[in-house]
Amino acid sequence: MTELIVNEDIKLKQLDESDASGIFATIDSQREYMGKWLPFVAETKTVNDSLAYIRMIAETPESFRELVFCILYRDEFAGLIGLKFNPADKPNKRTEIGYWLSENLQKKGIMTLSAKALTNYAFNILKLNRVAIKCATGNLKSRNIALRLGFTYEGTERDGELFPDNHFVDLEVYSMLKKDWNK
């Protein structure tokens, strides 16, 4: 089980089944706020849905399994961050970071520091070459994390994500290359 120490207050702990209740409680208490940007919120109706998500990740073939971490802030659940892989990603040494943070813990630098630590892990431990961050157009908080970390805006993926109510949102795409990160 991988664990990344970000600083004295922030730790990234690899996701396991014991995290289901913390994930669900956070989603359930912030549905309106989180649902604006995250399509899975509407489909997460019980703690069993969070547990099913964790089990789905564990059962995915390792070659393109997501590497998902709980963000712990002062040892309390704060959100999730992870590296997404599809079958073409690993041979091409690339990944995408996805993340969300409890609303009441925002504006403390938690997600920026967590994304920095995970990007570092992707480049220096996993030996990847490219990390992308995609965020819905208008999600300024998420976009600003990519910008603070020096990611380059590449363009907009039109209708890049489908929400449960059957509407699409455009996604802004930001990237970082290993050669630029380690300068």
BELBELVEN-V195945 format. One record per run of one state. SS is the DSSP state (@ for helix, = for strand, . for the rest). FROM is the first residue (numbers start at 1). TO is the last residue. If there is no record, write none. Layout:
# BELBELVEN-V195945
ss:SS from:FROM to:TO
ss:SS from:FROM to:TO
This chain:
# BELBELVEN-V195945
ss:. from:1 to:2
ss:= from:3 to:5
ss:. from:6 to:9
ss:= from:10 to:14
ss:. from:15 to:16
ss:@ from:17 to:29
ss:. from:30 to:30
ss:@ from:31 to:35
ss:. from:36 to:38
ss:@ from:39 to:41
ss:. from:42 to:46
ss:@ from:47 to:59
ss:. from:60 to:61
ss:@ from:62 to:64
ss:. from:65 to:66
ss:= from:67 to:73
ss:. from:74 to:75
ss:= from:76 to:84
ss:. from:85 to:86
ss:@ from:87 to:91
ss:. from:92 to:93
ss:= from:94 to:101
ss:. from:102 to:102
ss:@ from:103 to:105
ss:. from:106 to:109
ss:@ from:110 to:124
ss:. from:125 to:129
ss:= from:130 to:136
ss:. from:137 to:139
ss:@ from:140 to:148
ss:. from:149 to:151
ss:= from:152 to:162
ss:. from:163 to:167
ss:= from:168 to:177
ss:@ from:178 to:181
ss:. from:182 to:183
